Amino acid sequence: MSKTFLEAEWRKLAMVNYSIDSKILDKYLPPKTEIDLWNNTCYVSLVGFLFKDTKVKGLKIPFHTNFEEVNLRFYVRYKDNGKWKRGVVFIKEIVPKPALTFVANTIYKEKYETMPMSHSWTNSNDSLIVEYNWRKGQWNSLKVTTDLKATPIKDGSEEEFITEHYWGYTKISNERTSEYGVEHPKWEVYETKDYLIDVDFGDVYGQDFSFLTTQKPVSVFLAEGSEIKVKEGRTI
């Protein structure tokens, strides 16, 4: 069993889910993995959330315990000794601290990028408003308004598909893939009342994804999150 590399809380995960032609993702697909579909739909998700109480190898790094992340990801599976593992592949992960980018890109060969970021969580009488912002030239924002109470994710639902991928896969080369595990309990979700997505996808994520700037998402929801563990990786 692999050792734990990172422990933290992932909280208030705003998840914006788009349908995409799987052919667009072919060049990003790590070797030995294949696209994981839900109801014959290929998804990419824009996800914003907060890291809290982060520890690396059991140690808190000063000024690097609480911070935002926004990522664009898609869903894959990998057959390991006859058993399917369901995982995610990141197109890009945005964080506000250069040291985080250096460690993630060096150790996990991920595609992190450092940008100025901010977030706000606001409670009103009957709503929760969660917003994440990041700047590349101009400010981009992801804002979700929900009910105040979270409820368990239903078995077999789209929310379960999006949140229940417990492996990360990264393309190292045309022959090699990095794999690492993520552990967390099943999450609860808030029902979405409204959302606002103001993102220049082409500028932030490349021209392959520029069409998402004007495309309506299939779904938007907010997951409460939980404590998580990221395990040390291996090459497959």
Contacts in CASP RR format, 6 or more apart in sequence:
PFRMAT RR
TARGET T0000
AUTHOR 0000-0000-0000
METHOD contacts of the structure
MODEL  1
MSKTFLEAEWRKLAMVNYSIDSKILDKYLPPKTEIDLWNNTCYVSLVGFL
FKDTKVKGLKIPFHTNFEEVNLRFYVRYKDNGKWKRGVVFIKEIVPKPAL
TFVANTIYKEKYETMPMSHSWTNSNDSLIVEYNWRKGQWNSLKVTTDLKA
TPIKDGSEEEFITEHYWGYTKISNERTSEYGVEHPKWEVYETKDYLIDVD
FGDVYGQDFSFLTTQKPVSVFLAEGSEIKVKEGRTI
2 180 0 8 1.000
2 181 0 8 1.000
2 231 0 8 1.000
2 232 0 8 1.000
2 233 0 8 1.000
2 234 0 8 1.000
3 231 0 8 1.000
3 232 0 8 1.000
4 57 0 8 1.000
4 58 0 8 1.000
4 229 0 8 1.000
4 230 0 8 1.000
4 231 0 8 1.000
4 232 0 8 1.000
5 56 0 8 1.000
5 57 0 8 1.000
5 107 0 8 1.000
5 180 0 8 1.000
5 230 0 8 1.000
5 231 0 8 1.000
5 232 0 8 1.000
5 233 0 8 1.000
6 54 0 8 1.000
6 55 0 8 1.000
6 56 0 8 1.000
6 229 0 8 1.000
6 230 0 8 1.000
7 54 0 8 1.000
7 55 0 8 1.000
7 58 0 8 1.000
7 227 0 8 1.000
7 228 0 8 1.000
7 229 0 8 1.000
7 230 0 8 1.000
8 51 0 8 1.000
8 52 0 8 1.000
8 53 0 8 1.000
8 54 0 8 1.000
8 55 0 8 1.000
8 227 0 8 1.000
8 228 0 8 1.000
8 230 0 8 1.000
9 50 0 8 1.000
9 51 0 8 1.000
9 52 0 8 1.000
9 53 0 8 1.000
9 225 0 8 1.000
9 226 0 8 1.000
9 227 0 8 1.000
9 228 0 8 1.000
10 49 0 8 1.000
10 50 0 8 1.000
10 51 0 8 1.000
10 52 0 8 1.000
10 184 0 8 1.000
10 225 0 8 1.000
10 226 0 8 1.000
10 228 0 8 1.000
11 49 0 8 1.000
11 50 0 8 1.000
11 52 0 8 1.000
11 224 0 8 1.000
11 225 0 8 1.000
12 49 0 8 1.000
12 50 0 8 1.000
12 121 0 8 1.000
12 130 0 8 1.000
12 222 0 8 1.000
12 223 0 8 1.000
12 224 0 8 1.000
12 225 0 8 1.000
13 47 0 8 1.000
13 48 0 8 1.000
13 49 0 8 1.000
13 163 0 8 1.000
13 187 0 8 1.000
13 222 0 8 1.000
13 223 0 8 1.000
13 224 0 8 1.000
13 225 0 8 1.000
14 47 0 8 1.000
14 48 0 8 1.000
14 49 0 8 1.000
14 130 0 8 1.000
14 132 0 8 1.000
14 142 0 8 1.000
14 143 0 8 1.000
14 144 0 8 1.000
14 220 0 8 1.000
14 222 0 8 1.000
15 45 0 8 1.000
15 46 0 8 1.000
15 47 0 8 1.000
15 48 0 8 1.000
15 162 0 8 1.000
15 163 0 8 1.000
15 220 0 8 1.000
15 221 0 8 1.000
15 222 0 8 1.000
15 223 0 8 1.000
16 45 0 8 1.000
16 46 0 8 1.000
16 47 0 8 1.000
16 142 0 8 1.000
16 195 0 8 1.000
16 197 0 8 1.000
16 217 0 8 1.000
16 219 0 8 1.000
16 220 0 8 1.000
17 43 0 8 1.000
17 44 0 8 1.000
17 45 0 8 1.000
17 158 0 8 1.000
17 162 0 8 1.000
17 217 0 8 1.000
17 218 0 8 1.000
17 219 0 8 1.000
17 220 0 8 1.000
18 43 0 8 1.000
18 44 0 8 1.000
18 45 0 8 1.000
18 46 0 8 1.000
18 212 0 8 1.000
18 215 0 8 1.000
18 217 0 8 1.000
18 218 0 8 1.000
19 41 0 8 1.000
19 42 0 8 1.000
19 43 0 8 1.000
19 218 0 8 1.000
20 42 0 8 1.000
20 43 0 8 1.000
20 44 0 8 1.000
20 74 0 8 1.000
20 212 0 8 1.000
21 42 0 8 1.000
22 35 0 8 1.000
22 37 0 8 1.000
22 42 0 8 1.000
24 208 0 8 1.000
24 209 0 8 1.000
25 35 0 8 1.000
25 42 0 8 1.000
25 44 0 8 1.000
25 74 0 8 1.000
25 89 0 8 1.000
28 74 0 8 1.000
28 89 0 8 1.000
28 91 0 8 1.000
28 171 0 8 1.000
29 35 0 8 1.000
29 76 0 8 1.000
29 89 0 8 1.000
29 171 0 8 1.000
30 76 0 8 1.000
30 89 0 8 1.000
30 169 0 8 1.000
30 170 0 8 1.000
30 171 0 8 1.000
30 172 0 8 1.000
30 177 0 8 1.000
30 178 0 8 1.000
31 171 0 8 1.000
31 173 0 8 1.000
31 174 0 8 1.000
31 175 0 8 1.000
31 176 0 8 1.000
31 177 0 8 1.000
32 78 0 8 1.000
32 177 0 8 1.000
32 236 0 8 1.000
33 76 0 8 1.000
33 77 0 8 1.000
33 78 0 8 1.000
33 87 0 8 1.000
33 89 0 8 1.000
33 169 0 8 1.000
33 177 0 8 1.000
34 76 0 8 1.000
34 77 0 8 1.000
34 78 0 8 1.000
35 42 0 8 1.000
35 74 0 8 1.000
35 75 0 8 1.000
35 76 0 8 1.000
36 75 0 8 1.000
36 76 0 8 1.000
36 77 0 8 1.000
36 86 0 8 1.000
36 87 0 8 1.000
36 165 0 8 1.000
37 75 0 8 1.000
38 75 0 8 1.000
38 158 0 8 1.000
38 161 0 8 1.000
39 158 0 8 1.000
41 218 0 8 1.000
42 74 0 8 1.000
42 75 0 8 1.000
43 74 0 8 1.000
43 75 0 8 1.000
43 161 0 8 1.000
43 162 0 8 1.000
43 218 0 8 1.000
44 72 0 8 1.000
44 73 0 8 1.000
44 74 0 8 1.000
44 91 0 8 1.000
44 209 0 8 1.000
44 212 0 8 1.000
45 72 0 8 1.000
45 73 0 8 1.000
45 74 0 8 1.000
45 75 0 8 1.000
45 162 0 8 1.000
46 70 0 8 1.000
46 71 0 8 1.000
46 72 0 8 1.000
46 142 0 8 1.000
46 197 0 8 1.000
46 199 0 8 1.000
46 212 0 8 1.000
47 70 0 8 1.000
47 71 0 8 1.000
47 72 0 8 1.000
47 73 0 8 1.000
48 68 0 8 1.000
48 69 0 8 1.000
48 70 0 8 1.000
48 71 0 8 1.000
48 132 0 8 1.000
48 142 0 8 1.000
49 68 0 8 1.000
49 69 0 8 1.000
49 132 0 8 1.000
49 225 0 8 1.000
50 66 0 8 1.000
50 67 0 8 1.000
50 68 0 8 1.000
50 69 0 8 1.000
50 119 0 8 1.000
51 65 0 8 1.000
51 66 0 8 1.000
51 67 0 8 1.000
51 68 0 8 1.000
51 69 0 8 1.000
52 65 0 8 1.000
52 66 0 8 1.000
53 60 0 8 1.000
53 65 0 8 1.000
53 66 0 8 1.000
54 60 0 8 1.000
54 61 0 8 1.000
54 64 0 8 1.000
54 65 0 8 1.000
54 66 0 8 1.000
54 67 0 8 1.000
55 65 0 8 1.000
56 103 0 8 1.000
61 99 0 8 1.000
63 97 0 8 1.000
64 97 0 8 1.000
64 99 0 8 1.000
64 100 0 8 1.000
67 95 0 8 1.000
67 96 0 8 1.000
67 97 0 8 1.000
67 100 0 8 1.000
67 117 0 8 1.000
68 95 0 8 1.000
68 96 0 8 1.000
68 117 0 8 1.000
68 118 0 8 1.000
68 119 0 8 1.000
68 132 0 8 1.000
68 134 0 8 1.000
69 93 0 8 1.000
69 94 0 8 1.000
69 95 0 8 1.000
70 93 0 8 1.000
70 94 0 8 1.000
70 117 0 8 1.000
70 132 0 8 1.000
70 134 0 8 1.000
70 142 0 8 1.000
71 90 0 8 1.000
71 91 0 8 1.000
71 92 0 8 1.000
71 93 0 8 1.000
71 94 0 8 1.000
72 90 0 8 1.000
72 91 0 8 1.000
72 92 0 8 1.000
72 201 0 8 1.000
72 204 0 8 1.000
72 205 0 8 1.000
72 209 0 8 1.000
73 88 0 8 1.000
73 89 0 8 1.000
73 90 0 8 1.000
73 91 0 8 1.000
74 88 0 8 1.000
74 89 0 8 1.000
74 91 0 8 1.000
75 86 0 8 1.000
75 87 0 8 1.000
75 88 0 8 1.000
75 89 0 8 1.000
75 161 0 8 1.000
75 162 0 8 1.000
75 165 0 8 1.000
76 86 0 8 1.000
76 87 0 8 1.000
76 88 0 8 1.000
76 89 0 8 1.000
76 169 0 8 1.000
77 84 0 8 1.000
77 85 0 8 1.000
77 86 0 8 1.000
77 87 0 8 1.000
78 84 0 8 1.000
78 85 0 8 1.000
78 87 0 8 1.000
78 167 0 8 1.000
78 169 0 8 1.000
78 177 0 8 1.000
78 179 0 8 1.000
78 236 0 8 1.000
79 85 0 8 1.000
80 236 0 8 1.000
85 166 0 8 1.000
85 167 0 8 1.000
85 179 0 8 1.000
86 164 0 8 1.000
86 165 0 8 1.000
86 166 0 8 1.000
86 167 0 8 1.000
87 165 0 8 1.000
87 166 0 8 1.000
87 167 0 8 1.000
87 168 0 8 1.000
87 169 0 8 1.000
88 165 0 8 1.000
88 167 0 8 1.000
88 168 0 8 1.000
88 169 0 8 1.000
89 168 0 8 1.000
89 169 0 8 1.000
89 170 0 8 1.000
89 171 0 8 1.000
90 110 0 8 1.000
90 111 0 8 1.000
90 170 0 8 1.000
91 111 0 8 1.000
91 205 0 8 1.000
91 209 0 8 1.000
92 111 0 8 1.000
92 112 0 8 1.000
92 113 0 8 1.000
92 204 0 8 1.000
92 205 0 8 1.000
93 104 0 8 1.000
93 110 0 8 1.000
93 111 0 8 1.000
93 112 0 8 1.000
93 113 0 8 1.000
94 112 0 8 1.000
94 113 0 8 1.000
94 114 0 8 1.000
94 115 0 8 1.000
94 117 0 8 1.000
94 134 0 8 1.000
94 204 0 8 1.000
95 101 0 8 1.000
95 104 0 8 1.000
95 112 0 8 1.000
95 113 0 8 1.000
95 114 0 8 1.000
95 115 0 8 1.000
95 117 0 8 1.000
96 114 0 8 1.000
96 115 0 8 1.000
96 116 0 8 1.000
96 117 0 8 1.000
97 114 0 8 1.000
98 114 0 8 1.000
100 112 0 8 1.000
100 114 0 8 1.000
101 112 0 8 1.000
101 113 0 8 1.000
101 114 0 8 1.000
104 110 0 8 1.000
104 112 0 8 1.000
105 111 0 8 1.000
105 112 0 8 1.000
108 170 0 8 1.000
108 178 0 8 1.000
108 180 0 8 1.000
108 233 0 8 1.000
109 170 0 8 1.000
109 172 0 8 1.000
109 178 0 8 1.000
110 170 0 8 1.000
111 170 0 8 1.000
115 134 0 8 1.000
115 135 0 8 1.000
115 136 0 8 1.000
116 134 0 8 1.000
116 135 0 8 1.000
117 132 0 8 1.000
117 133 0 8 1.000
117 134 0 8 1.000
117 135 0 8 1.000
118 132 0 8 1.000
118 133 0 8 1.000
119 130 0 8 1.000
119 131 0 8 1.000
119 132 0 8 1.000
119 133 0 8 1.000
120 129 0 8 1.000
120 130 0 8 1.000
120 131 0 8 1.000
121 128 0 8 1.000
121 129 0 8 1.000
121 130 0 8 1.000
121 131 0 8 1.000
122 128 0 8 1.000
122 129 0 8 1.000
122 130 0 8 1.000
122 131 0 8 1.000
123 129 0 8 1.000
123 148 0 8 1.000
126 147 0 8 1.000
126 148 0 8 1.000
127 145 0 8 1.000
127 146 0 8 1.000
127 147 0 8 1.000
127 148 0 8 1.000
127 193 0 8 1.000
128 145 0 8 1.000
128 146 0 8 1.000
128 147 0 8 1.000
128 148 0 8 1.000
128 190 0 8 1.000
128 222 0 8 1.000
129 143 0 8 1.000
129 144 0 8 1.000
129 145 0 8 1.000
129 146 0 8 1.000
130 143 0 8 1.000
130 144 0 8 1.000
130 146 0 8 1.000
130 222 0 8 1.000
131 141 0 8 1.000
131 142 0 8 1.000
131 143 0 8 1.000
131 144 0 8 1.000
132 141 0 8 1.000
132 142 0 8 1.000
132 143 0 8 1.000
133 139 0 8 1.000
133 140 0 8 1.000
133 141 0 8 1.000
133 142 0 8 1.000
134 140 0 8 1.000
134 204 0 8 1.000
136 200 0 8 1.000
136 203 0 8 1.000
136 204 0 8 1.000
137 203 0 8 1.000
138 200 0 8 1.000
138 203 0 8 1.000
139 198 0 8 1.000
140 198 0 8 1.000
140 199 0 8 1.000
140 200 0 8 1.000
140 204 0 8 1.000
141 196 0 8 1.000
141 197 0 8 1.000
141 198 0 8 1.000
141 199 0 8 1.000
142 195 0 8 1.000
142 196 0 8 1.000
142 197 0 8 1.000
142 198 0 8 1.000
142 199 0 8 1.000
143 195 0 8 1.000
143 196 0 8 1.000
143 197 0 8 1.000
144 192 0 8 1.000
144 194 0 8 1.000
144 195 0 8 1.000
144 220 0 8 1.000
144 221 0 8 1.000
144 222 0 8 1.000
145 192 0 8 1.000
145 193 0 8 1.000
145 194 0 8 1.000
145 195 0 8 1.000
146 190 0 8 1.000
146 191 0 8 1.000
146 192 0 8 1.000
146 193 0 8 1.000
146 221 0 8 1.000
146 222 0 8 1.000
147 190 0 8 1.000
147 191 0 8 1.000
147 193 0 8 1.000
148 190 0 8 1.000
149 190 0 8 1.000
150 188 0 8 1.000
150 189 0 8 1.000
150 190 0 8 1.000
150 223 0 8 1.000
150 224 0 8 1.000
151 188 0 8 1.000
151 189 0 8 1.000
151 190 0 8 1.000
151 191 0 8 1.000
152 186 0 8 1.000
152 188 0 8 1.000
153 159 0 8 1.000
153 160 0 8 1.000
153 163 0 8 1.000
153 186 0 8 1.000
153 187 0 8 1.000
153 188 0 8 1.000
153 189 0 8 1.000
153 223 0 8 1.000
154 160 0 8 1.000
158 218 0 8 1.000
158 219 0 8 1.000
159 189 0 8 1.000
159 221 0 8 1.000
159 223 0 8 1.000
162 221 0 8 1.000
163 186 0 8 1.000
163 187 0 8 1.000
163 189 0 8 1.000
163 223 0 8 1.000
164 186 0 8 1.000
166 181 0 8 1.000
166 182 0 8 1.000
166 183 0 8 1.000
166 184 0 8 1.000
167 179 0 8 1.000
167 180 0 8 1.000
167 181 0 8 1.000
167 182 0 8 1.000
168 179 0 8 1.000
168 180 0 8 1.000
168 181 0 8 1.000
168 182 0 8 1.000
169 177 0 8 1.000
169 178 0 8 1.000
169 179 0 8 1.000
170 177 0 8 1.000
170 178 0 8 1.000
171 177 0 8 1.000
172 178 0 8 1.000
172 235 0 8 1.000
176 235 0 8 1.000
176 236 0 8 1.000
177 235 0 8 1.000
177 236 0 8 1.000
178 233 0 8 1.000
178 234 0 8 1.000
178 235 0 8 1.000
178 236 0 8 1.000
179 233 0 8 1.000
179 234 0 8 1.000
179 235 0 8 1.000
179 236 0 8 1.000
180 230 0 8 1.000
180 231 0 8 1.000
180 232 0 8 1.000
180 233 0 8 1.000
180 234 0 8 1.000
181 230 0 8 1.000
181 231 0 8 1.000
181 233 0 8 1.000
182 228 0 8 1.000
182 229 0 8 1.000
182 230 0 8 1.000
182 231 0 8 1.000
183 228 0 8 1.000
183 229 0 8 1.000
183 231 0 8 1.000
184 225 0 8 1.000
184 226 0 8 1.000
184 227 0 8 1.000
184 228 0 8 1.000
184 229 0 8 1.000
185 226 0 8 1.000
187 223 0 8 1.000
187 224 0 8 1.000
187 225 0 8 1.000
187 226 0 8 1.000
188 223 0 8 1.000
188 224 0 8 1.000
188 225 0 8 1.000
189 221 0 8 1.000
189 222 0 8 1.000
189 223 0 8 1.000
189 224 0 8 1.000
190 221 0 8 1.000
190 222 0 8 1.000
190 223 0 8 1.000
190 224 0 8 1.000
191 221 0 8 1.000
192 220 0 8 1.000
192 221 0 8 1.000
192 222 0 8 1.000
195 217 0 8 1.000
195 220 0 8 1.000
197 217 0 8 1.000
197 220 0 8 1.000
199 212 0 8 1.000
199 213 0 8 1.000
200 213 0 8 1.000
201 209 0 8 1.000
201 210 0 8 1.000
201 211 0 8 1.000
201 212 0 8 1.000
201 213 0 8 1.000
202 209 0 8 1.000
202 210 0 8 1.000
202 213 0 8 1.000
205 212 0 8 1.000
END
